[in-house]
């Protein structure tokens, strides 16, 4: 399965750093992933919904660890690229 597009929507919040949309094989999109700044650094949260008891349940998620690792790495690499581009853009306009 190929990740054909990763779209990052940067956020300037303490914990939430970005919303992410991922397209697979140019035919299937998953929206609502998040880049979160946790106590041990950045990580990716899968799209989820809040249950009546207040807990959250993933709507979609990888079931194979190798794919989860690959997905998270590609998203975090793209996130770092977007952050770098934003910094470079702000330096150019100053």
N, C-alpha and C positions, 0 to 999 in steps of 0.2 A: 504494500500500500504506500503510495507516494503522497507526501504533503505538497500539494501544488501551489498553495498560497497560505501565507500567514499574515493577517492584518492586525496591527497593533494600534490601539487607541490609548495613548498615554494619559495618565491621571496624575495629579499632583497632590496626593493624599498621603497620610502617614503610613498606612499599611497597604492600601490598594494602589498599585503602581500602573496597572494597565488592564483594559479589557481586550480580549483576543478572539478573533474568528479564524478558524482553520478550515481550509478546503482540502478534501482528499480526492485524488485522481480526477480532478476537474469535474466531479459529479456529485459530491456530497459535502455540505458545510455544517460545521458545528460552531454555534455562537455561544458566547457567554462564559468562555474560559477567563480566568483572571490571573494576573501576575501579582503575587502578594509578597510583601516584605515581612518575613517572620523573624523570630529571635535568632535563627540560624542562617539567615540570608533569604534570598529570593527563591520562591517556588511557584508552581503552577497549580491552581485549583480548577477542577472540572466544573462544568455547569451543574447547578444544583437547584433544588426547590426546598422551601421551608415546609416542614410537616406540622400538623396541628399541635404536637407536643413541644414545638420550638426547635427541634433538631433539624438538621439538613440532610438531604439524600441526593447523591449524584444522579443526574439525569442520563449522562453518557460518560463512559470512562473506559480506558484501555483495560483489557483483561489479561494481557501478557506483559510481564515486567520489562522485557527488552523493548517493547514498543512504547511503554510509558516513559522509559528513560530517554529514548530517541525523541519522542514528542516533546518532552520537557526541555531537552537540550536545544532542539531547533527553535522552540518558542523563546527561550531565554536568550539565545544567540540573536534572534531577530529583535527582541526587546532591547538588548544592549546596542545594537546597530541604530535603532530608532532614537534611543537616548543620546547616542553620540551625534547623530545627525541634528537633533534638536539643539545640542550645545554648540555645534559648529555653525548652525544657522543663526543663533543668537549672537555669536561672536562676529559674524559677518555684518549684521545689522547695527552693531554698536559703533 
